[in-house]
Amino acid sequence: MDLRSLQLFRHLATTLHFGKTATMQHVSPSTLSRAVQRIEEQLGSQLFIRDNRSVMLTKEGHKFLLYAEQQLEQFDLLRQSLSESKKQLSGSLSIYCSVTASYTYLPPLLENFRQAHPNIDINLDTGDAADGIEQLKNQRIDLAIAAHPDDLPSSLYFQTIASVPLGIIIPTINCAVKKALQTTTVDWSKIPIILPEHGVARKRFEQWFRLHHLGKPQVYAQVAGQEALVSMVALGFGIGLSPIVVVDNSPVKDRITLLAKTSIEPFNLGLCCFKKRREDPIVAAFLGMAPALVV
């Protein structure tokens, strides 16, 4: 039973006039009659009482009219839904992340997103990953790829995309720091430390240092961005804590190594935005490119 037959039947049930329905539906009276006859044969019931002067719906005809209206309504809703799903989103999306995240975690997300939504402009800003939450709170961006802080504001939504391991990195070049670490008993109070200005990585290092009762750390420098921290360690200025992914992608990775036998809790990296922005079609579409990771 095709949709066209249902449409013809519904119209005829409204006009109760074969000539009017045939004209308004752009079919011949004989075509209309055959369509009604096919439905009656399929149902095994008479739907209309016809004579030379009038057309009336039978009891079975009234029941079938309800069915026809429901089927046609469901088809219209489906067609509308499919039509809306094909509409291309347009606009812009501003994203903040670290330099390392821009060529490790972001590319696969952007590749899928651009294929699905080619009319959306992406505005990318890079900097210290520890500043991502602050960038959001100041409403300078729509989304951030950031580390999950210990005190995530209740107004923010966080969707984990990776668990990022951390390690204490030390220089491999001949320098005072390397020699100090090679002694039988390391005096940690005299080892220069390179620290991030703020953020999860700094807190993890401070926890590790206190846990091992290493005395008061000698902070040589505080830098913005893990990439700068790795470079300073490679140059022999001190040791520091870094995400392994930053080390693996650093151009100076051959000049650093990991301090053996250190166990440091990894942090969760994810997409972060205001909870209220999750209803925005563009933001929601980007979040949909990265299903939440259970860690």
N, C-alpha and C positions, 0 to 999 in steps of 0.2 A: 504494500500500500504506500504509494509515493506521496510526497508533500503536495505536489500539484493537485492530486485528486482530493486531498484533504482541504486545500484552499477552495477548490471549486464547490465541494460539498458545503463548506461553511458559508460561502457567499450565497448559494442557492437556499440554504436553510434560513437565511436572513431575508432574501427578497421573495422567496416562494414563487419565483417566476422564471421559467427556463429561458425565455427570450431576453429578459433584462440581464440575467447573470451571464448568458452567452456573450452578449454585446459588451458588457462592462469587463469581462475577463478575457475578451479577445479570442474566443473560441467559437466554433460553430455549434448550433443546438444539438446536432448529432454527436459531436465530440463530448459535449457535456452529458448527454444521456448515457453514452457508453461508459463514461467515468463513474457515474452514479451506479450504473448496472454492475460494473466490476466490483465496487465496494459491497453492494448488496449480495453478490455471489460469494465473496470472500467471507462475509459475516453470516450468510445464510438467513438473513432477515430483510424484510421490506422496510425501507427508511422513509419513503414518501408514498402518500396516497394521491394519485393523479387522475384527473378527468379532463374533459375539454375546457372546463372553466376555472379550475382551481388546483393548487398544489398544497398539501398539508404534510407536516411531519408526523410520523407514527410515534408511538411510545418508544420503540427501539431507535427511531431517528433522533429523538431528544437525548437519549443516552449517548448515542454516538457523537452527537454535536459537542457534548461536554468533553469527550475523549479527543475529538479533533481540535478543539480550542486549546486543550492542555498540550497536545503534541506540537502544535504550531507555536504556542507561546514558548515552550522549552527550546524549540529550534531557534527562535528569534533571540532568546537569551544567550544561547551558545554562540550564535553568529556574532552577536555584539561583543561577547567576551573574547572571542578569537580576534576580532577586529581591533579591540583595545590592546591586546597583547602584542599586536604587530606595530603599534604606534611607536616610533622612535623617540626615546628621551632626548632632550636637548638642554643645553645650559653649560654650567661649569662646575668643577669640583676642585677645591684646594686641599692639598695633602702636604703634611710635614713629616720628614723622617731624617735619619742620619744618612751620611754619605754611603756607609756600608749597606744599610738597608735599601738604599736606592738601587743598588745593583745585585742584591741577593734576594730579598723578600718581595720587593715591589714589582719587578719585571713580570713574573707569571701572573700576578693579579691584574696588572695593567693590560697585558696581552689579551686575556680573556674578556676584560671589561670593554676594551676598545672594539673587539670583534662584535660584541653584543650591542654596544651603544656608541657607534662611531661619531655621533653628533655632539658628544660631550667634550668640552675642552678641559684638559687637566693642567692645573697650576701647581707645580711642585716646588717646595721650598726645603732646603736641606740645612742641617745644623746639628747641634749637640742633641743626641737622642733624649737626654735628661730634660730638655726644654719642651718636649712635645706636649706634655700635660698643661704647662703654662701657656703655650701658644693657643691651646683649645680654650682655656679659661678666659683668656683675653679676647676670644672670638675672632682671632686672626685667620683661622683655618676651619675647614669642615671636618677633616679627619687627620689623625696622627698615627704613625706607627711608633709605638712607644713601649717602654718597659712598664709592667704593672707596678705601681707604687704601693707601699705598705698602707698608705692612707688615701686610697682612691676616693675622690669626692662623690657623694651620693648622686649628684646630678649627671655623672658621666657613665657611659656604657663602655665596657671593655670586652673585646672578643679575641681570645687567645689564638694566635696562628703558629707559635713555635715556643719551645722550651730552649732557652739559650744557656749553654754551659759556660762557666767562667774559669779562669786560671790565673795564677800569679806568674807574670812574665819577667824574665831577667835577660840582660844583654849577654851576647856571646863574644863580643869583641874584647880585646885585652884592655881592661880599665879597672879603676879602683873598686868599683861595685862588684865586678866579677871576682876579683881577688879576695874581697871581704867575705863573699859567699862560699869560697873554697876552703876557708879555715875550719879547723876541727870543731870549734865552738863559735858559732856565729853570734856576734853582738848585734842583735837586731835594732837596738837603740841607735846604732851608728850607720845603719843602712839607709841611704836616701830613698824616699818614697815619692812617686809621682801619683797624685790623686786627681780624680775628676772633681770639678768644682762642687757638684752636688749630684743627687740621683741614686738609683738603686745600687749601681756598681760601687759607689763610695761607701754606702752603708754595709755592703757585703764585705768589703775589705776591712773596715773598722771592726766588724764582728769577728772576722778571722783573726785579726791582730790581737784583740782582747782575749779571745778564746785560748790562744797559745801563750798567753802571759809574756808577751814579747817586749814589755816595757812601753815607754811612750814613743810613738813613731816619729822619726825625723822627716818631716814633710819638706821635700826639696822644692816642689812646685805643685800648683793646682791649675789644671788645664780644662778647657772646654772642648769636649769631644774625645771619644775613645781613639780615633785615628791619630790625633796629636799625641795622646798618651803613649801609644805604641811606638811612635817615632822617637819620642824622647827616651824611652827605655832602650831602643835600638842604638841610640847615640851614646849610651853609657851613663846617662844622668841619674839613673836609679832603677828601682823595680816598681811594678804596678799591677793592678788587677784589670784584666780585660776580657771581654767576651771572646771565646775561641773563634767565632766567625769573623771578627774584626782582624784577628791575627792571621787567619788563613787567607784573607783577601788583602793583606797589607803588602805594599811593594818592598818593605824592609823585613819581611817575615824570616829571611835567612839570617838575620842578625840578632834574633831573639830566640829564646827557648822557654819552655814551661818549667817552673820549679816543681821538682818531684814531690810526691806524697803530700799533696794538698787537696783537701776535700772542701769544696765551697758550694753552697746551694745555688743552683741555676735560677734564673729569673724567667718569667713569662713575658714574651713579646706579643703584642697584639694591635689590632685596630681599635682606636678609641675615638669617641665622639660624644656629644651631648645626647642624653637619652631622648630628648624631645626631637632631635634631628633624625632619629631612626625612622620616623614616618615620612621623611623627605624621600621622594622616589629615587633621586640620584644617589643619595647616601645609602639607602636601602639596597639599591642595585649593586653598589660596590661592596657592601658588607656580604652580599650574597655570593660574591666571587670567592670568598674565603670562609668556608664552613668552620664553625668553632671547633677548636682542637681540645679534646679532653685530656688534661694532664694531671 
